[in-house]
Amino acid sequence: MRKLETIFGELLKLVPRYQFEKAVNQHQGDRYVKSYTTLHQYITILFSQIKKKDSIRDIVTGLEANESRWYHLGLTGVYRSTLSDANNKRSFQVFEDLFYHLLSRRIIGTQNYKKICFAAGQKCYNIMHCNDKNNF
């Protein structure tokens, strides 16, 4: 039997699990968490970005429509209150560290780089720059 990889699965493979867990542990992202972990939150956010979901209700409805297909990722049930609490209470720094790691590996963008310095982290990176607004 052939194993087919979904596009969503391939996007998740771009993020090294070790780096993600390292950021979660460093910023205590899963402190006092029982079931809806930071990884589950990341998967939910990735889903909402891919599907262009605008509201929490829309995200949860989209996930519920295909609930039987999320079992292999550990998403058994995502509720509006849980997602809202996770977005409000968890530190954004986990995702910021993940962004900087992916940026250093040049997974984000491959051409037309423009050097930008971020004041918060005092780090300079080459960011993809595009004059055409239709590409975003």
C-alpha positions as CSV (number, residue, x, y, z in Angstrom):
1,M,0.0,0.0,0.0
2,R,1.4,3.4,-1.0
3,K,1.6,6.1,1.7
4,L,0.4,9.4,0.5
5,E,1.5,12.6,2.2
6,T,-1.0,15.4,2.4
7,I,0.0,19.0,1.7
8,F,-0.8,19.8,5.3
9,G,1.5,17.1,6.5
10,E,4.3,18.3,4.3
11,L,3.9,21.8,5.7
12,L,4.1,20.4,9.2
13,K,7.3,18.7,8.2
14,L,9.0,22.0,7.4
15,V,8.9,22.8,11.1
16,P,11.5,20.7,13.0
17,R,9.6,19.2,16.0
18,Y,12.8,19.5,18.1
19,Q,12.9,23.3,17.5
20,F,9.2,23.6,18.3
21,E,9.5,21.7,21.5
22,K,12.6,23.6,22.5
23,A,10.7,26.9,22.1
24,V,7.7,25.6,24.0
25,N,9.9,24.4,26.9
26,Q,11.9,27.7,26.9
27,H,8.8,29.9,27.2
28,Q,6.8,27.4,29.2
29,G,4.1,27.3,26.6
30,D,2.5,24.1,28.0
31,R,2.6,25.1,31.6
32,Y,-0.7,24.2,33.3
33,V,-2.1,22.7,30.1
34,K,-4.1,19.6,30.3
35,S,-5.2,18.7,26.7
36,Y,-4.9,21.5,24.2
37,T,-1.2,21.9,23.8
38,T,0.8,24.5,22.0
39,L,1.4,22.0,19.1
40,H,-2.4,21.7,18.8
41,Q,-2.7,25.5,18.8
42,Y,0.0,25.7,16.1
43,I,-1.8,23.1,13.9
44,T,-5.1,25.0,14.3
45,I,-3.4,28.3,13.4
46,L,-1.8,26.7,10.4
47,F,-5.1,25.3,9.3
48,S,-6.8,28.8,9.7
49,Q,-4.1,30.4,7.6
50,I,-4.3,27.9,4.8
51,K,-8.1,28.0,4.6
52,K,-8.2,31.8,5.1
53,K,-10.5,31.5,8.1
54,D,-11.3,34.9,9.7
55,S,-13.0,34.1,13.0
56,I,-12.7,31.6,15.8
57,R,-16.2,30.3,15.0
58,D,-15.2,29.7,11.4
59,I,-12.0,27.9,12.4
60,V,-13.8,25.6,14.7
61,T,-16.6,24.9,12.2
62,G,-14.0,24.0,9.5
63,L,-12.2,21.7,11.9
64,E,-15.4,20.0,13.0
65,A,-16.4,19.4,9.3
66,N,-13.4,17.1,8.9
67,E,-13.0,15.9,12.5
68,S,-12.4,12.3,11.6
69,R,-9.3,13.2,9.5
70,W,-7.5,15.0,12.4
71,Y,-7.0,11.9,14.6
72,H,-3.5,11.3,13.5
73,L,-2.5,14.8,14.6
74,G,-4.1,14.4,18.0
75,L,-6.9,17.0,17.5
76,T,-9.9,15.3,18.9
77,G,-12.1,18.3,19.5
78,V,-11.4,22.0,19.3
79,Y,-13.9,24.3,21.0
80,R,-14.2,28.1,20.6
81,S,-13.6,28.7,24.3
82,T,-10.5,26.5,24.4
83,L,-9.0,28.1,21.3
84,S,-9.8,31.6,22.5
85,D,-8.2,30.9,25.9
86,A,-5.1,29.5,24.3
87,N,-4.8,32.5,22.0
88,N,-5.2,34.9,25.0
89,K,-3.1,33.2,27.6
90,R,-0.2,31.6,25.8
91,S,3.0,33.5,25.0
92,F,3.5,34.6,21.4
93,Q,7.2,34.1,21.9
94,V,7.0,30.4,21.0
95,F,5.8,31.3,17.5
96,E,8.2,34.2,17.3
97,D,11.2,31.8,18.0
98,L,9.8,29.4,15.4
99,F,9.5,32.2,12.8
100,Y,13.1,33.2,13.4
101,H,14.3,29.7,13.1
102,L,12.5,29.1,9.9
103,L,13.8,32.5,8.6
104,S,17.4,31.5,9.4
105,R,16.9,28.3,7.5
106,R,15.5,30.3,4.6
107,I,12.3,28.2,4.4
108,I,10.3,31.4,4.4
109,G,10.8,33.0,1.0
110,T,13.5,32.1,-1.5
111,Q,14.1,35.2,-3.6
112,N,14.0,39.0,-3.7
113,Y,15.4,39.4,-0.2
114,K,15.5,42.8,1.6
115,K,17.5,43.3,4.7
116,I,15.4,44.3,7.7
117,C,16.4,44.7,11.3
118,F,13.9,43.9,14.1
119,A,14.3,46.2,17.0
120,A,12.9,43.8,19.6
121,G,15.4,41.1,19.1
122,Q,18.2,43.2,17.6
123,K,18.5,40.7,14.8
124,C,18.9,41.4,11.1
125,Y,17.4,39.1,8.5
126,N,16.9,39.1,4.8
127,I,13.2,39.3,4.2
128,M,11.4,38.5,0.9
129,H,10.4,41.8,-0.7
130,C,7.9,42.0,-3.5
131,N,6.5,45.1,-5.2
132,D,3.5,43.3,-6.5
133,K,0.8,43.2,-3.9
134,N,-1.1,40.5,-5.7
135,N,1.5,37.9,-4.7
136,F,0.5,38.1,-1.1
